[in-house]
Amino acid sequence: MKILITLALALLLISCGEKTEENKRLTIGFSQVGSESGWRTSFSESVKAEAEKRGIELKFSDAQQKQENQIKAIRSFIAQGVDGIVVAPVVETGWKPVLQEAKRAGIPVVIVDRNMALDDDSLYLTRIASDFVEEGRKAARWLMETTAGQCDIVELQGTVGATAAIDRMQGFNEVITGYPEANIIRSQTGEFTRSKGKEVMESFLKAENGGKGICAVWAHNDEMAIGAVLAIKEAGLDPGDDILIVSVDAVPDIFKAMADGDTNATVELSPHMGGPAFDAITAYLNGQQDGPKLVTINGGLYTQETAAEEYRKRTQ
């Protein structure tokens, strides 16, 4: 009888141990680019909210737009033995050594938003991202339709080396090459920030006779577009009318600017990438290792016509 009781207790303890292992709280490290824009802040908040909803312990690191800070954060996550790592990379290159360290430690990595240039796709589970090239195409199609393909454009580029900047530029240029009367007359990085976008736009206006030769601003994100608005107003011109403005992100501030007539169009970049990233890590930990290497999230194009309504929706 004693043997049966002992055996039953042993089986109960094993069963409890298995339940604890199955239901343990996941710990995931998230290395974010920084907080250079309203969209980036919304992205971070969305990931944090999704982690809280799922009971995930999220270790959040703000890289302040510096790759070296991200590499340090990833190594810290590895040392802490997290269950998974999510990275929104500052730039595309220079990631292979630290991802190899994560692989040796058996920690799955998910890339979100921007991309990494890797020759070994076994170093990451999947990438969750928008189609940045298509975002550039959508912005260009709108501008070409609006101007009948006749427009001298100034371009506010994103951070040099960032996937979003590279791909949005590619998509935009693909479209306008079909319009001989459309030209990018000046192009410079505004580093995805409002202050730098304003500074660069000021230099464009000075170089182009106070802005009289500029038909439109193509900004790789909304923050730089809003910076351009400030510069155009200070130059005594009417943004959205004298100079058209199209950008990407669809943050609340740009809908307010469109509703006020200061900008004209924006392409949405969804900030809700945390859920798919956590799904990929959970599936891997459960033994599923054959998922897609790219999960694409796309958004639409918005204009002044619906801007006031969209602003109300996104600020309630």
C-alpha positions in Angstrom: 0.0 0.0 0.0 2.8 2.4 0.9 4.5 1.7 -2.4 1.2 2.6 -4.3 0.9 5.8 -2.3 4.5 6.8 -3.0 4.1 6.0 -6.7 0.9 8.1 -6.8 2.7 11.1 -5.2 5.6 10.8 -7.6 3.2 10.8 -10.6 1.4 13.8 -9.1 4.7 15.8 -8.7 5.7 14.9 -12.3 2.3 16.0 -13.6 2.5 19.3 -11.7 6.0 19.9 -13.0 4.9 19.4 -16.5 2.0 21.9 -16.1 4.3 24.5 -14.6 6.7 24.2 -17.6 3.8 24.4 -20.1 2.2 27.4 -18.5 5.4 29.3 -17.4 5.5 33.0 -18.1 7.5 33.8 -21.2 10.3 36.4 -21.0 11.0 38.2 -24.2 13.5 41.0 -24.9 12.5 43.8 -27.2 15.2 46.1 -28.7 13.5 49.1 -30.2 15.2 51.7 -32.5 14.2 54.6 -30.3 11.5 57.2 -30.0 12.3 59.4 -32.9 8.7 59.7 -34.1 5.1 59.5 -33.0 4.7 56.3 -35.0 7.7 54.7 -33.2 6.2 55.6 -29.8 2.9 54.0 -30.9 4.7 50.9 -32.0 6.5 50.5 -28.7 3.2 51.1 -26.8 1.4 48.5 -29.0 4.1 45.8 -28.3 4.0 46.5 -24.5 0.2 46.3 -24.4 0.2 43.0 -26.4 2.8 41.6 -24.0 0.8 42.6 -21.0 -2.4 41.1 -22.5 -0.6 37.8 -23.0 1.1 37.7 -19.6 4.6 38.0 -21.2 7.4 39.6 -19.2 8.8 42.1 -21.7 12.3 43.5 -21.3 12.3 46.7 -23.3 15.4 48.5 -24.5 15.4 51.9 -26.3 18.5 52.1 -28.5 18.2 55.9 -29.0 18.9 55.3 -32.8 22.3 53.7 -32.1 23.1 50.2 -33.4 25.8 49.7 -30.7 23.1 50.1 -28.1 21.0 47.4 -29.7 23.8 45.0 -29.9 24.5 45.6 -26.2 20.9 45.0 -25.4 20.7 41.8 -27.4 23.8 40.4 -25.6 22.2 41.4 -22.3 19.0 39.5 -23.2 21.1 36.5 -24.1 23.0 36.6 -20.8 19.6 36.8 -19.0 18.4 33.7 -20.8 15.2 35.1 -22.3 12.8 32.9 -24.2 12.9 35.0 -27.3 14.2 38.3 -28.7 12.4 40.9 -30.9 14.5 43.4 -32.7 13.5 46.5 -34.7 17.0 47.2 -36.3 18.4 50.7 -36.7 20.2 49.8 -39.9 20.4 46.7 -42.1 24.1 45.6 -41.8 26.3 44.4 -38.9 24.0 42.0 -37.2 25.4 38.5 -38.0 27.8 38.1 -35.0 25.3 38.9 -32.3 22.6 36.8 -34.0 25.0 33.9 -34.1 25.4 34.3 -30.4 21.7 34.2 -29.9 21.5 31.0 -32.1 24.2 29.3 -30.1 22.2 30.1 -26.9 19.1 28.6 -28.5 17.1 31.8 -28.3 14.8 32.6 -31.3 15.0 36.0 -32.9 12.2 37.9 -34.7 12.9 40.9 -36.8 10.2 43.6 -36.8 9.7 46.7 -39.0 13.1 47.4 -40.7 15.2 44.5 -42.1 18.6 43.0 -41.6 21.0 42.2 -44.5 21.8 38.5 -43.6 23.2 35.7 -45.8 22.0 33.1 -43.3 18.2 33.0 -42.7 18.6 30.4 -40.0 19.7 33.3 -37.7 16.1 34.5 -37.3 12.6 33.0 -37.2 10.7 35.5 -39.3 10.4 39.2 -40.1 7.2 41.1 -39.4 7.0 44.2 -41.5 5.1 46.4 -43.9 6.0 46.4 -47.6 8.0 49.6 -47.6 8.5 49.5 -51.4 4.8 49.4 -51.9 4.4 52.3 -49.5 6.7 54.4 -51.7 4.7 53.3 -54.8 1.4 54.3 -53.2 2.8 57.8 -52.3 4.1 58.3 -55.8 0.9 57.1 -57.5 -1.1 59.5 -55.5 1.2 62.4 -56.3 1.4 61.6 -60.0 -2.4 61.4 -60.3 -2.8 64.6 -58.4 -0.3 66.6 -60.5 -0.9 64.8 -63.8 2.7 63.6 -63.7 4.2 67.1 -63.8 6.0 67.9 -60.6 9.4 69.0 -59.2 9.8 67.1 -56.0 12.0 67.5 -52.9 12.6 64.3 -50.9 13.1 64.1 -47.1 14.8 60.7 -46.7 14.7 58.6 -43.6 17.8 57.4 -41.7 20.7 56.5 -44.0 20.9 52.7 -44.2 17.5 52.0 -42.7 15.3 49.6 -44.7 12.3 51.9 -44.6 14.3 54.7 -46.2 15.9 52.4 -48.8 12.7 50.7 -49.8 10.4 53.7 -49.8 12.8 55.5 -52.0 12.9 52.5 -54.4 9.1 52.2 -54.6 8.6 55.9 -55.2 11.3 56.1 -57.9 9.9 53.1 -59.7 6.6 54.9 -60.2 7.9 58.4 -61.2 10.3 57.0 -63.8 7.3 56.5 -65.9 6.6 60.3 -65.9 9.2 62.3 -67.8 7.9 65.6 -66.3 8.3 64.4 -62.7 11.7 64.9 -61.1 13.3 64.7 -57.7 15.3 67.9 -57.7 16.7 67.6 -54.1 17.0 64.7 -51.7 18.6 64.6 -48.2 18.1 62.7 -45.0 15.9 64.2 -42.3 16.7 61.2 -40.1 13.0 60.5 -39.5 12.7 63.4 -37.0 10.5 66.5 -37.1 13.4 68.9 -36.1 15.7 67.6 -38.8 12.9 67.5 -41.4 12.3 71.2 -40.7 16.0 72.0 -40.9 16.5 70.2 -44.3 13.3 71.7 -45.7 14.6 75.2 -44.8 17.7 74.5 -46.8 15.6 73.2 -49.8 13.5 76.4 -49.7 16.6 78.6 -49.8 18.2 76.6 -52.6 15.0 76.8 -54.7 14.3 80.5 -54.7 12.2 80.5 -51.5 10.4 77.4 -52.6 8.9 78.8 -55.8 10.3 75.9 -57.9 9.0 73.2 -55.6 5.8 71.4 -56.5 5.8 68.8 -53.7 7.5 67.3 -50.7 7.9 63.5 -50.5 8.7 62.6 -46.9 9.7 59.1 -45.8 7.6 59.6 -42.6 5.0 61.9 -41.1 7.3 63.5 -38.6 9.6 65.0 -41.3 6.5 66.0 -43.2 5.3 68.0 -40.2 8.8 69.6 -39.9 8.5 70.6 -43.5 5.1 72.2 -42.8 6.7 74.4 -40.2 9.5 75.5 -42.5 7.1 76.2 -45.4 4.9 78.4 -43.2 7.9 80.3 -41.9 8.9 80.9 -45.5 5.6 82.6 -46.1 4.1 79.9 -48.2 0.9 77.8 -47.8 1.8 74.1 -47.2 -0.7 71.7 -48.7 -1.6 74.3 -51.4 1.6 76.1 -52.6 3.6 72.9 -52.0 1.9 69.5 -51.8 3.1 67.1 -49.1 2.8 63.3 -49.1 4.3 61.0 -46.4 4.2 57.7 -44.7 3.0 56.4 -41.2 -0.5 57.7 -40.6 0.1 59.0 -37.0 -2.6 61.1 -35.4 -0.6 64.4 -35.9 -0.6 64.0 -39.6 -4.4 63.5 -39.7 -4.7 66.8 -37.8 -2.3 68.5 -40.3 -4.3 67.1 -43.2 -7.6 68.2 -41.6 -6.1 71.7 -41.3 -5.1 71.6 -45.0 -1.3 71.6 -44.2 -0.5 68.2 -45.7 -2.2 66.2 -48.4 -1.8 62.4 -48.1 -0.2 59.7 -46.0 0.3 56.0 -46.4 -0.4 53.9 -43.2 2.3 51.9 -41.5 0.7 49.6 -39.0 2.3 49.7 -35.5 0.7 46.4 -34.5 3.5 44.0 -35.0 3.9 42.6 -31.4 1.1 40.0 -31.8 2.6 38.3 -34.9 6.1 38.4 -33.4 5.0 36.8 -30.1 3.0 34.2 -32.1 6.1 33.2 -34.0 8.2 32.8 -30.9 5.5 30.8 -29.1 5.0 28.5 -32.1 8.8 27.9 -32.2 8.9 27.1 -28.5 6.1 24.6 -29.1 8.1 22.8 -31.7 6.9 24.5 -34.9 9.9 25.5 -36.9 8.6 25.8 -40.5 6.9 29.2 -40.4 7.2 31.8 -43.1 10.3 34.0 -43.2 8.2 37.2 -43.9 4.8 38.2 -42.6 3.6 41.4 -44.3 1.3 43.9 -42.8 -0.1 46.6 -45.2 -2.0 49.8 -44.8 -4.0 52.1 -47.0 -3.6 55.7 -48.3 -5.4 58.6 -46.6 -6.1 62.1 -47.9 -7.7 65.3 -46.6 -11.2 64.1 -47.4 -11.3 61.7 -44.5 -8.6 63.2 -42.3 -10.9 64.9 -39.6 -12.8 61.7 -39.1 -9.6 59.6 -38.9 -8.1 62.0 -36.4 -11.2 61.6 -34.1 -11.0 57.8 -34.4 -7.3 57.7 -33.5 -7.4 60.1 -30.6 -10.5 58.9 -28.7 
